[in-house]
Structures are given as structure tokens and as C-alpha cells.
């Protein structure tokens, strides 16, 4: 019986059906409101430039007294202006290919299409989560280097505690009630569980239990930054407010593409499925300066920021007051109090 290969069963519409639902919506970041699809960013992601300017409304200050009405006809009140600001962001043009030799498929008696297509959604979901974390690390590095660490609580190597969360929340000033989620390493998560600070809540469909701290969603990811080794390790925990990261997707010309090369594998044949995403993932209140763009470090003309580029302090510049940035950080360690 001849084997079924990717080329035999490849169907563009079938593969596209796996990608129609935005994979980012499956992440804890999106479900908690940290990642928020933005119509303006989405429109700009489909533009002709890889560097875009995202406008935003400046907050209306209540520090100025309002007008006081009277009955004097000649008194004329002057209206206040409503101002906007801008944030510069960068588009990421992403792709990945998944290849298979025909002989491998034959020996394993497996359908490569089913395996690959069933995992594309999860793959891009996790890529978006990695870019979210790398961006947050860049904001942390910029804050430590350029803004006096006014978004950071450092426990000096001590195990994280409830007091640290209170101190981190306090960096938001009178906007501290706008927090939506905490992202942390599993080590930090387990430290909090031992302190009985983690609760569990069912989702709206009553199907899945998810962890919360102080009523806020907890996202556990071992991709969170860890500094040092052994018992000297320190961990970065990040608090996010709703809409901390604006998200938008462009439309690649060929989001899914199949390539067959019959002469490869010494004539045994190979096939590759290429998947592409164009996305913008940008933190509110920051300019992305593009000071350092290396891409994957092997391309001749890097166009997109890599994870390491996103983490570079010099690539970020805060353009709003600290309390309007829906993000804070706790650096904690392994030493018991």
C-alpha cells in the first residue's frame, strides 16, 4: 500500500481552518486582558512600513479646577484642549518551516499533515507569549537603567511575599486597581502556593480551573527571566494591567505554503510546510527606538526585532507618566525571610 504523504493530502483550506482563530486568544495573557487586540495597530500592521506610529489620547487631568458658572453675560469660559501622544512600534515578520522526509513518514506510518497542522495554532500562541515576555523584560531593563527603577520592587534575594505584591502595586499610584494578571516562573508560583496565597477559579464555561492571586489571573511560564544559578537564582515576576500590550496582525501574502522537493533525501523526497505571521505586539506608553535590530543574527538585512532585541533597554523609551504604564516588576530569590 503506498504511503500518504503531506503532498498527497495537503489542502490549503484545511490548513487555513486551523489558523482562522487567533491563537493568541488561547493564552493566559489574552484571556486576562493583558494582550488586547487593537484595531488601529491591526490596520497599521497591514501597512507598507515596518516602523509605525501609534497614536493615543493623553489622560484628562483633574488637577485643574473646572469653571464655576455664574450669571454674568460678559464672562466667557475658555475650553481646555484634548491632546494626543504617539508611540513608535515595529512590525515583526515571522515565519517557520516544518519539513519531513518521505522515508520518515513511511517508517513511522504517520500523517505529517495531521501532526503539523494540529500544532500550528499552539506554536504561534507560544511565540506571541514569548514576545510578550521579552518585551516586558525590555521595559524592566529600561526602567532600571533610565527611570530610577520606579516600576521595580527588589527583595534582595528573599523569597517573594504578599508584602512585595503590595509594594509593587503601590508603584501604580492611584491606578493600582487596574491590575489584571501576574506572570511568574513556576518556582515563584510554588513559593506562593506554600504560603497558601494561590486560589483557583473556574473559567466562564466552568470547564477549566485557573490560578489566581488576590483575584488576579496567574500566568505560569518557565520562560520568565531567571538570573544566576542554584540557590542564588533570582526570578522576575511581572504584574500587568488590562491592555498592557496592544496586539495586531497583518496579512502575509502566503500565510501557509507547501514546498515539495523530490530530489532531496537522495531522491527519497522531502516536503516542507511554511507558516507565516505578521504581528505587532507593543506595550502602552513606550516608544520602540529600534536602536538594536539583529533579527535571528544570520540574515543579511534584519527587519524584525528578535527576543533579545526586545529585551534591550536602549530599544525602549517611556513617553507617559509612570502610573499610566500598566506594568510593574518584582525581583525575588530563594532565601527564606
Secondary structure, DSSP 8 states (H G I E B T S, - for coil): -----HHHH--HHHHHHHHSS-GGGGSHHHHTTSEEE-HHHHHHHTSS-SEEEEEEE----SSS------S-TT---------EEEEEEE-EEEEEEEEEEHHHHHHHT--HHHHHHHHHHHHHHHHHHHHHHHHHHHHHHHHHHHSTTTTEEE-TTB---HHHHHHHHHTTGGGGGGEEEEEE-HHHHHHHHHTT--EEEE-TTS--EEEEETTEEEEE-TTS-EESSGGG-EEEEEEEETTSEEEEE---TTSEEEEEETTTTTTT-EEEEEEEEEEEEEETTEEE--S---TTSS-SS--S--HHHHT-GGGEEE-S-GGGS-EEEEEE-SB--
